[in-house]
Amino acid sequence: MGKHSKPEDITEIPEPRLVELRRESHTAKGPFVDPSAIAQCERVLDRRGETWATAVLGRDISRRSVAVPHRPYLNAGEEHTLIAADQEEDLLAIAHLDPDLR
């Protein structure tokens, strides 16, 4: 995300909702890594890209994972934020197509 880019330039999710998603995921994180959540997060990153993930997380994710160098390093719970934001983006896209679904 560029120095002057705003999340709304990259994602349809409004900033207040992004803050909620980050907070919910932070409080929902468990003491152990969930392998299925990591796998789902990898699919989200492949589909949406790291620029989108940067906008959703609200931070620079250029630091690489030591275990998987082609992936960004994520803080605990951020995989859940990306999964929830991906689902939210899909719902917003559907709502644009059919306003009656809101």
C-alpha positions in Angstrom: 0.0 0.0 0.0 1.5 3.3 -1.0 2.2 6.1 1.4 -1.0 8.0 0.5 -3.2 5.0 -0.3 -6.2 4.4 1.8 -7.7 1.0 2.6 -10.9 2.0 0.8 -8.9 2.3 -2.5 -8.1 -1.4 -2.2 -10.9 -3.0 -0.3 -14.6 -2.4 -0.2 -14.8 -2.9 3.5 -15.1 0.4 5.4 -12.4 1.3 7.9 -14.6 1.0 11.0 -15.5 -2.6 10.0 -11.9 -3.4 9.4 -11.1 -2.3 12.9 -13.9 -4.5 14.2 -12.6 -7.5 12.2 -9.1 -7.0 13.6 -10.4 -6.7 17.2 -12.6 -9.7 16.9 -9.8 -11.9 15.5 -7.3 -10.7 18.1 -9.7 -11.7 20.9 -10.7 -15.0 19.2 -7.1 -16.2 18.7 -6.3 -19.4 20.6 -3.1 -20.6 22.3 -2.2 -22.8 19.3 -2.0 -22.3 15.6 -5.0 -23.8 13.7 -3.6 -25.6 10.6 -6.9 -25.4 8.8 -7.1 -21.6 9.4 -3.5 -21.3 8.0 -4.4 -23.3 4.9 -7.5 -21.1 4.4 -5.5 -18.0 4.9 -3.0 -19.1 2.3 -5.9 -19.5 -0.2 -7.1 -16.0 0.7 -3.6 -14.6 0.1 -3.3 -16.4 -3.2 -6.7 -15.0 -4.3 -6.7 -11.5 -2.9 -2.9 -10.7 -2.9 -0.6 -9.1 -0.3 -1.6 -5.6 -1.2 -5.2 -6.4 -0.2 -3.9 -8.1 3.0 -1.9 -5.0 3.9 -4.9 -2.8 3.5 -7.1 -5.2 5.6 -4.5 -5.6 8.4 -3.5 -1.9 8.4 0.2 -2.6 8.6 3.2 -3.4 6.4 3.4 -7.2 5.8 6.7 -7.2 3.8 8.5 -9.1 6.5 8.7 -12.8 5.4 7.9 -15.9 7.3 11.0 -17.8 8.4 9.2 -21.2 7.9 7.6 -20.2 4.5 9.7 -17.4 2.9 7.3 -16.7 0.1 4.6 -15.9 2.6 4.3 -12.8 4.9 4.9 -13.1 8.6 1.5 -12.8 10.3 1.0 -12.0 14.0 -1.2 -14.3 16.0 -4.8 -14.1 15.0 -4.2 -12.2 11.7 -5.0 -15.3 9.7 -8.5 -15.1 11.1 -8.7 -11.4 10.2 -7.9 -12.2 6.6 -10.4 -15.0 6.4 -13.2 -12.9 7.9 -12.3 -10.0 5.6 -12.4 -12.3 2.6 -15.9 -13.5 3.5 -16.9 -9.8 4.1 -15.6 -8.8 0.7 -17.7 -11.6 -0.9 -20.8 -10.5 0.9 -20.3 -6.9 -0.2 -19.8 -8.1 -3.8 -23.0 -10.1 -3.7 -24.9 -7.1 -2.1 -23.8 -4.9 -5.1 -25.3 -7.5 -7.5 -28.5 -8.0 -5.5 -29.4 -5.1 -3.1 -32.3 -7.2 -1.7 -29.8 -9.4 0.0 -28.7 -6.7 2.5 
